[in-house]
Amino acid sequence: MTVNRSVTEDFCPSIVLNLIVTEPRQSLNERLCNVLMWSPLSSYTVLPKQNGRVAIVTGGTRGIGFETARHLASLGMHVIIAGNEREEGAAAVRKIHEEGTEGTAEFVFVDMTSLKSVRHFVRLFRDRGLPLHVLVNNAGTMMVPDRQTEDGFEYHLGLNYLSHFLLTNLLLDLLKRSGKPGCCSRIINMSSATHYAGVIDMEDLNRRIQYSSHGAYSQSKLGLVLFTYYLQEQLTASSCSVTVNAVDPGMVDTALYDNLWTLVQLLKKPVAKILFRTPAEGASTAVYAAAASEMEGVGSCYLYNGQKTQSAGVSYDSELQAKLWKKSCQLVGLQEA
């Protein structure tokens, strides 16, 4: 079943309620029930063991990324937690191993705000000769004041979208070789309901003309959905055993909200425990996309609550997908495939 969702374009101190996004025409009571009745992954599916498979999870030291890495390791995967906080990374690995998980975890440094660091990370990984079966593009930031990455990109664009665009393309041949019919490699792009309000301005991707942190964030998340659909089309056309899906984790109580205004943070706190999902619950759909049997061979989906959901209408614009792909290749220094 395909579920339709909508989101308000306004982002103000009422953010906590504005981001409760569910099916259109629902009453407020029904919307609240949709949030409150959310069940963790274990309640709606049983995942197969993943022994022998290798995964990379960006931003895996805390929040949704950590819970994704933790769950994949519990299924038997070897998980590389990619992040820029070495102490947090070591603590995350230690916690996973202390749980007596069937799989293993390790931390490898990467600064996703630096294309140089992304390339270095890929070189280190490739030198080890490991296969790669799952790539979870999770690292991100939200509502950051106007600033740039070391490469000169608007911060949301560079961290949330372009770094993952480059990482995926540099690892794509490994994912292709590791996947096989009936056991595909899987790419999961962490998007957000804010993509519904996203606008891709091909003439001003860096938001130099008029900056809005919400506009920049929603653009980066829309970019990930466009990237998901275009890449899957290319992979299908070449008969590759790799699937690509975008995931919406819902409203999750994580450190992403640390960048909000102090007033908004104060408004958020009283309702967060009631309306927001825990990081473990937020990670559920990403884990489902990465490991569920029913997702074998299934790509080009926007998943919310474990269901295929209608993404923003503009995300299905094949011409825009192709234009963004070409522009992204130019920006990160890749030869267009």
C-alpha positions as CSV (number, residue, x, y, z in Angstrom):
1,M,0.0,0.0,0.0
2,T,1.2,3.5,-0.9
3,V,0.6,6.1,1.8
4,N,0.3,9.8,1.0
5,R,1.9,12.4,3.3
6,S,2.0,16.2,3.4
7,V,4.0,18.8,5.3
8,T,3.6,22.4,6.0
9,E,6.2,24.7,4.5
10,D,6.2,27.0,7.5
11,F,9.0,26.4,10.0
12,C,8.6,28.6,13.1
13,P,8.3,28.1,16.9
14,S,5.4,25.7,16.2
15,I,7.9,23.3,14.6
16,V,7.0,20.5,17.1
17,L,3.4,20.3,15.7
18,N,4.2,21.4,12.2
19,L,6.4,18.3,11.7
20,I,3.8,15.8,12.7
21,V,3.2,14.7,9.1
22,T,0.8,12.0,8.2
23,E,-1.9,11.2,5.7
24,P,-3.8,14.3,4.4
25,R,-7.3,15.0,5.8
26,Q,-6.6,13.4,9.1
27,S,-7.9,15.0,12.3
28,L,-5.4,16.2,14.9
29,N,-6.4,13.3,17.1
30,E,-5.7,10.8,14.3
31,R,-2.4,12.4,13.6
32,L,-1.4,12.2,17.3
33,C,-2.5,8.5,17.4
34,N,-0.3,7.8,14.3
35,V,2.7,9.0,16.3
36,L,1.8,7.5,19.6
37,M,0.9,4.1,18.2
38,W,4.2,3.7,16.3
39,S,5.7,0.4,17.1
40,P,9.4,-0.6,17.0
41,L,10.7,-2.8,14.2
42,S,10.5,-6.0,16.1
43,S,6.7,-5.8,16.3
44,Y,6.0,-5.9,12.6
45,T,8.7,-8.0,11.0
46,V,11.2,-10.7,11.8
47,L,14.6,-10.0,10.1
48,P,16.8,-12.8,8.8
49,K,20.3,-13.2,10.0
50,Q,22.9,-11.2,8.1
51,N,26.1,-13.1,9.0
52,G,29.0,-12.5,6.5
53,R,27.5,-9.2,5.2
54,V,29.3,-5.9,5.6
55,A,27.7,-2.5,6.2
56,I,28.8,1.1,6.5
57,V,26.7,3.5,8.5
58,T,27.6,7.2,8.3
59,G,26.9,9.2,11.4
60,G,26.8,6.0,13.4
61,T,28.2,7.1,16.7
62,R,24.9,8.3,18.2
63,G,21.1,8.7,17.6
64,I,19.5,7.0,14.7
65,G,22.8,6.1,13.1
66,F,24.0,4.3,16.3
67,E,20.8,2.4,16.7
68,T,20.9,1.3,13.0
69,A,24.5,0.1,13.4
70,R,23.6,-1.7,16.7
71,H,20.7,-3.5,15.2
72,L,22.5,-4.5,12.0
73,A,25.4,-5.9,14.2
74,S,22.9,-7.8,16.2
75,L,21.8,-9.6,13.0
76,G,25.3,-10.7,12.4
77,M,26.7,-8.0,10.1
78,H,30.2,-6.5,10.4
79,V,29.3,-2.8,10.7
80,I,31.7,0.1,10.0
81,I,30.6,3.1,12.0
82,A,31.8,6.1,10.0
83,G,31.9,9.4,11.9
84,N,34.0,12.4,13.0
85,E,34.0,11.9,16.8
86,R,36.6,9.4,17.7
87,E,35.7,9.1,21.4
88,E,32.0,8.7,20.6
89,G,32.9,6.1,18.0
90,A,35.0,4.0,20.4
91,A,32.2,4.2,23.0
92,A,29.6,3.1,20.4
93,V,31.7,0.1,19.3
94,R,32.3,-0.9,23.0
95,K,28.6,-0.7,23.8
96,I,27.7,-2.9,20.8
97,H,30.3,-5.5,21.7
98,E,29.2,-5.5,25.4
99,E,25.8,-6.6,24.3
100,G,27.2,-9.8,23.1
101,T,26.0,-9.2,19.5
102,E,26.4,-11.9,16.8
103,G,28.1,-9.4,14.5
104,T,31.0,-7.0,15.0
105,A,31.5,-3.3,14.8
106,E,34.4,-0.9,14.3
107,F,34.8,2.8,14.0
108,V,36.5,4.5,11.1
109,F,37.0,8.3,11.0
110,V,35.4,10.4,8.3
111,D,34.5,14.0,8.2
112,M,31.4,14.2,5.9
113,T,31.8,18.0,5.6
114,S,35.0,17.4,3.7
115,L,35.1,15.7,0.2
116,K,38.8,15.1,0.8
117,S,38.0,13.1,4.0
118,V,35.3,11.1,2.1
119,R,37.8,10.1,-0.6
120,H,40.4,9.2,2.1
121,F,37.8,7.0,3.9
122,V,36.9,5.2,0.7
123,R,40.6,4.6,-0.1
124,L,41.1,3.0,3.3
125,F,38.1,0.9,3.0
126,R,38.9,-0.3,-0.5
127,D,42.5,-1.2,0.5
128,R,41.1,-3.7,3.0
129,G,39.6,-5.8,0.3
130,L,36.2,-6.2,2.1
131,P,32.9,-6.6,0.3
132,L,30.2,-4.1,0.9
133,H,26.6,-5.2,1.1
134,V,24.8,-2.3,2.9
135,L,25.5,1.5,2.8
136,V,23.3,3.6,5.1
137,N,23.8,7.3,4.3
138,N,22.6,8.6,7.6
139,A,24.9,11.4,8.7
140,G,23.4,14.9,8.7
141,T,22.7,18.2,10.3
142,M,19.6,20.4,10.6
143,M,18.8,24.1,10.8
144,V,22.4,25.3,10.9
145,P,22.9,29.1,10.5
146,D,24.4,30.1,7.2
147,R,27.9,28.6,7.0
148,Q,30.0,26.6,4.5
149,T,31.9,23.4,4.4
150,E,35.6,23.4,3.7
151,D,34.8,22.8,0.0
152,G,32.7,26.0,0.0
153,F,29.3,24.3,-0.1
154,E,26.3,25.4,1.9
155,Y,26.5,23.3,5.0
156,H,23.3,21.2,4.6
157,L,23.9,20.7,0.9
158,G,27.5,19.6,1.5
159,L,27.0,17.3,4.6
160,N,23.5,15.9,4.0
161,Y,23.6,15.5,0.3
162,L,26.8,16.0,-1.7
163,S,29.1,14.0,0.6
164,H,26.8,11.0,0.4
165,F,26.4,11.4,-3.3
166,L,30.2,11.2,-3.6
167,L,30.6,8.4,-1.1
168,T,28.0,6.3,-2.8
169,N,29.5,6.7,-6.2
170,L,33.0,5.9,-5.0
171,L,31.7,2.7,-3.4
172,L,29.3,1.8,-6.2
173,D,31.5,-0.7,-7.9
174,L,32.1,-2.6,-4.6
175,L,28.3,-2.7,-4.0
176,K,27.7,-4.0,-7.5
177,R,30.3,-6.8,-7.1
178,S,29.1,-7.7,-3.6
179,G,25.4,-8.0,-4.7
180,K,24.0,-10.9,-6.6
181,P,20.6,-12.0,-7.8
182,G,18.5,-13.0,-4.8
183,C,20.9,-11.2,-2.4
184,C,21.2,-7.6,-3.6
185,S,23.4,-5.0,-2.0
186,R,21.4,-2.2,-0.5
187,I,21.8,1.6,-0.3
188,I,19.6,3.5,2.2
189,N,19.4,7.3,2.0
190,M,18.1,9.0,5.2
191,S,15.6,11.6,4.0
192,S,12.9,13.5,6.0
193,A,9.3,14.6,5.7
194,T,10.7,18.2,5.3
195,H,11.6,17.1,1.7
196,Y,7.9,17.7,0.8
197,A,8.6,21.5,1.3
198,G,12.0,21.3,-0.5
199,V,12.8,23.3,-3.6
200,I,15.8,22.6,-5.8
201,D,17.1,25.8,-7.3
202,M,19.6,24.6,-9.9
203,E,21.0,28.1,-10.2
204,D,21.5,28.6,-6.5
205,L,22.0,25.2,-4.8
206,N,24.3,26.9,-2.2
207,R,21.5,29.4,-1.2
208,R,23.7,32.4,-1.8
209,I,21.0,34.7,-2.9
210,Q,18.6,34.3,0.1
211,Y,19.5,31.9,2.9
212,S,17.0,30.0,4.9
213,S,18.1,27.2,7.2
214,H,14.8,25.4,6.8
215,G,14.9,25.9,3.0
216,A,18.5,24.6,2.9
217,Y,17.7,21.6,5.0
218,S,14.6,20.6,3.1
219,Q,16.5,21.1,-0.2
220,S,19.2,18.6,0.9
221,K,16.6,16.0,1.9
222,L,14.7,16.4,-1.4
223,G,18.1,16.0,-3.2
224,L,18.5,12.6,-1.5
225,V,15.1,11.4,-2.8
226,L,15.8,12.6,-6.3
227,F,19.2,10.9,-6.1
228,T,17.6,7.7,-4.9
229,Y,15.2,7.4,-7.8
230,Y,17.8,8.4,-10.5
231,L,20.4,6.0,-9.2
232,Q,18.0,3.1,-9.0
233,E,16.9,3.7,-12.6
234,Q,20.5,3.5,-13.8
235,L,21.2,0.4,-11.7
236,T,18.1,-1.3,-13.0
237,A,18.9,-0.4,-16.6
238,S,22.3,-2.1,-16.3
239,S,20.8,-5.2,-14.4
240,C,22.9,-4.6,-11.3
241,S,22.0,-6.4,-8.1
242,V,21.9,-3.2,-6.0
243,T,18.8,-1.5,-4.6
244,V,18.4,2.1,-3.5
245,N,15.7,3.4,-1.2
246,A,15.0,6.5,0.8
247,V,13.8,6.4,4.4
248,D,11.8,8.8,6.5
249,P,12.4,8.1,10.2
250,G,9.6,10.3,11.4
251,M,10.0,12.8,14.3
252,V,12.9,11.5,16.4
253,D,14.3,13.0,19.6
254,T,17.9,13.4,18.6
255,A,20.7,15.9,18.8
256,L,19.7,17.3,15.4
257,Y,17.3,19.6,17.3
258,D,20.2,21.2,19.2
259,N,20.6,23.8,16.4
260,L,17.0,25.2,16.9
261,W,16.4,28.5,18.6
262,T,16.4,28.3,22.4
263,L,12.7,29.2,22.5
264,V,11.8,26.3,20.1
265,Q,14.0,23.9,22.2
266,L,12.1,24.9,25.3
267,L,8.8,24.3,23.5
268,K,10.0,20.9,22.3
269,K,11.1,19.5,25.6
270,P,7.6,19.0,27.3
271,V,6.2,17.1,24.3
272,A,9.3,15.3,23.0
273,K,8.8,12.2,25.2
274,I,5.2,11.9,24.2
275,L,5.2,12.8,20.5
276,F,8.8,12.1,19.4
277,R,10.1,8.7,18.6
278,T,13.2,7.3,20.3
279,P,16.3,6.9,18.2
280,A,15.7,3.1,18.2
281,E,12.2,3.6,16.8
282,G,13.5,6.1,14.3
283,A,16.1,3.6,13.1
284,S,13.5,0.9,12.5
285,T,12.6,1.7,8.9
286,A,16.3,2.0,7.9
287,V,17.0,-1.4,9.4
288,Y,13.9,-2.8,7.7
289,A,15.2,-1.4,4.3
290,A,18.7,-2.8,5.0
291,A,17.7,-6.3,6.1
292,A,14.1,-7.3,5.5
293,S,13.4,-10.3,3.2
294,E,10.4,-8.5,1.7
295,M,12.7,-5.7,0.6
296,E,14.9,-8.1,-1.4
297,G,15.3,-6.7,-4.9
298,V,13.0,-3.8,-4.2
299,G,14.3,-0.3,-4.9
300,S,13.2,3.2,-5.7
301,C,10.9,3.4,-2.7
302,Y,10.3,6.2,-0.1
303,L,9.7,4.3,3.1
304,Y,7.8,5.5,6.2
305,N,6.7,3.3,9.0
306,G,7.9,0.3,7.0
307,Q,5.6,1.1,4.1
308,K,6.1,2.4,0.6
309,T,4.9,6.1,0.8
310,Q,4.3,8.7,-1.9
311,S,7.1,11.2,-1.8
312,A,6.9,14.8,-3.0
313,G,5.5,15.1,-6.5
314,V,8.6,17.0,-7.7
315,S,10.8,14.0,-6.6
316,Y,9.4,12.0,-9.6
317,D,10.5,14.6,-12.1
318,S,13.0,12.6,-14.2
319,E,14.3,15.7,-15.9
320,L,15.1,17.3,-12.5
321,Q,16.7,14.1,-11.3
322,A,19.0,14.0,-14.3
323,K,19.9,17.7,-14.0
324,L,20.7,17.4,-10.3
325,W,22.8,14.2,-11.0
326,K,24.8,16.0,-13.6
327,K,25.3,19.1,-11.4
328,S,26.3,17.0,-8.4
329,C,28.9,15.2,-10.5
330,Q,30.4,18.6,-11.4
331,L,30.4,19.8,-7.9
332,V,32.1,16.8,-6.3
333,G,34.5,16.3,-9.2
334,L,33.1,13.0,-10.7
335,Q,32.9,12.2,-14.3
336,E,29.2,11.8,-15.1
337,A,28.3,8.2,-15.6
